[in-house]
Amino acid sequence: VQLVESGGGLVQPGGSLKLSCAAPGFSFDDYAIGWSRQAPGMEREGVVCCSSGSGDTYYSDSVQGRFTISRDNAKNTIYLQMNSLKPEDTAVYYCYYSTIYTHWGQGTQVTVSS
């Protein structure tokens, strides 16, 4: 299943972006989902993950209160709403879903700069 991300771009500090992760013909219903990011020269870090079933959601401390994950099962799409963006949020953002493996999207660049 190919995960297709979109919505990245250049935004000023304090601005907002909404990332999308589409999987045509595939349902995320039964899988844990999430977003991670990787800044230049840094390791990939988890941003948010959401379990299947209960839907329990866990955000990293750095984005808690600013980012929100959601899913639209009818559209087979996961979203990441990002508000109050900071320069340190600059990174390539990856969506994923988990089976016994983690399946990654191709990534979308987010740059926060004035």
Secondary structure per residue as TSV (DSSP state, phi and psi in degrees):
chain	resnum	aa	ss	phi	psi
A	1	V	-	360.0	127.8
A	2	Q	-	-94.0	127.9
A	3	L	-	-96.0	125.7
A	4	V	E	-113.9	112.5
A	5	E	E	-96.5	150.5
A	6	S	E	-155.6	170.3
A	7	G	-	104.5	-6.9
A	8	G	-	-71.9	172.4
A	9	G	E	161.0	-165.7
A	10	L	E	-100.4	130.3
A	11	V	E	-141.4	149.8
A	12	Q	-	-78.3	154.9
A	13	P	T	-53.8	137.8
A	14	G	T	90.1	-10.6
A	15	G	-	-82.4	-175.4
A	16	S	-	-131.9	152.4
A	17	L	E	-143.5	153.1
A	18	K	E	-125.4	116.7
A	19	L	E	-90.7	146.2
A	20	S	E	-122.4	150.2
A	21	C	E	-138.5	106.0
A	22	A	E	-104.9	145.8
A	23	A	-	-135.4	82.6
A	24	P	T	-55.3	127.4
A	25	G	T	79.5	4.9
A	26	F	-	-123.3	139.9
A	27	S	-	-104.9	129.8
A	28	F	-	-83.3	-1.8
A	29	D	T	-48.3	-42.8
A	30	D	T	-98.5	13.4
A	31	Y	S	-126.9	148.9
A	32	A	E	-68.4	142.3
A	33	I	E	-130.7	166.9
A	34	G	E	178.8	-178.5
A	35	W	E	-131.9	141.1
A	36	S	E	-128.1	170.4
A	37	R	E	-144.9	157.7
A	38	Q	E	-139.8	116.1
A	39	A	-	-87.3	158.8
A	40	P	T	-55.5	129.2
A	41	G	T	75.2	6.2
A	42	M	S	-117.3	161.5
A	43	E	-	-77.5	157.2
A	44	R	-	-66.4	135.9
A	45	E	E	-126.0	148.5
A	46	G	E	-74.3	137.9
A	47	V	E	-105.0	-49.4
A	48	V	E	-157.9	144.3
A	49	C	E	-137.6	151.6
A	50	C	E	-136.8	121.0
A	51	S	-	-74.9	156.4
A	52	S	S	-76.3	169.2
A	53	G	T	72.6	-92.7
A	54	S	T	-66.3	-27.0
A	55	G	-	74.3	15.2
A	56	D	-	-56.9	136.7
A	57	T	E	-123.3	138.7
A	58	Y	E	-130.0	124.0
A	59	Y	E	-109.1	147.6
A	60	S	-	-68.5	154.5
A	61	D	T	-58.9	-32.7
A	62	S	T	-70.5	-19.4
A	63	V	T	-119.2	-6.6
A	64	Q	T	-52.7	129.3
A	65	G	T	87.3	-11.1
A	66	R	T	-114.7	-32.6
A	67	F	E	-108.9	147.4
A	68	T	E	-138.8	127.7
A	69	I	E	-94.3	144.6
A	70	S	E	-150.1	167.0
A	71	R	E	-139.3	146.8
A	72	D	E	-118.3	100.3
A	73	N	T	-65.2	-31.6
A	74	A	T	-66.3	-30.4
A	75	K	T	-101.3	0.7
A	76	N	T	52.2	48.4
A	77	T	E	-135.9	140.7
A	78	I	E	-108.9	144.9
A	79	Y	E	-124.9	154.8
A	80	L	E	-133.2	107.3
A	81	Q	E	-86.2	122.8
A	82	M	E	-119.2	118.1
A	83	N	-	-116.5	163.8
A	84	S	S	49.4	49.4
A	85	L	-	-66.5	146.0
A	86	K	-	-121.6	156.7
A	87	P	G	-54.7	-32.9
A	88	E	G	-73.2	-4.8
A	89	D	G	-83.4	-6.0
A	90	T	-	-60.4	124.2
A	91	A	E	-178.6	170.3
A	92	V	E	-89.3	127.4
A	93	Y	E	-103.0	134.4
A	94	Y	E	-123.4	132.1
A	95	C	E	-91.5	161.8
A	96	Y	E	-156.5	161.4
A	97	Y	E	-133.9	157.1
A	98	S	E	-121.9	131.1
A	99	T	S	-115.3	-129.0
A	100	I	S	-78.3	-11.3
A	101	Y	S	-120.1	165.9
A	102	T	E	-103.6	128.8
A	103	H	E	-108.7	119.8
A	104	W	E	-104.3	149.7
A	105	G	-	-79.5	-179.9
A	106	Q	-	-84.4	-13.7
A	107	G	-	96.0	149.0
A	108	T	E	-137.8	135.9
A	109	Q	E	-81.1	131.8
A	110	V	E	-120.2	124.1
A	111	T	E	-123.9	123.4
A	112	V	E	-111.7	110.7
A	113	S	-	-159.6	148.4
A	114	S	-	-93.2	360.0
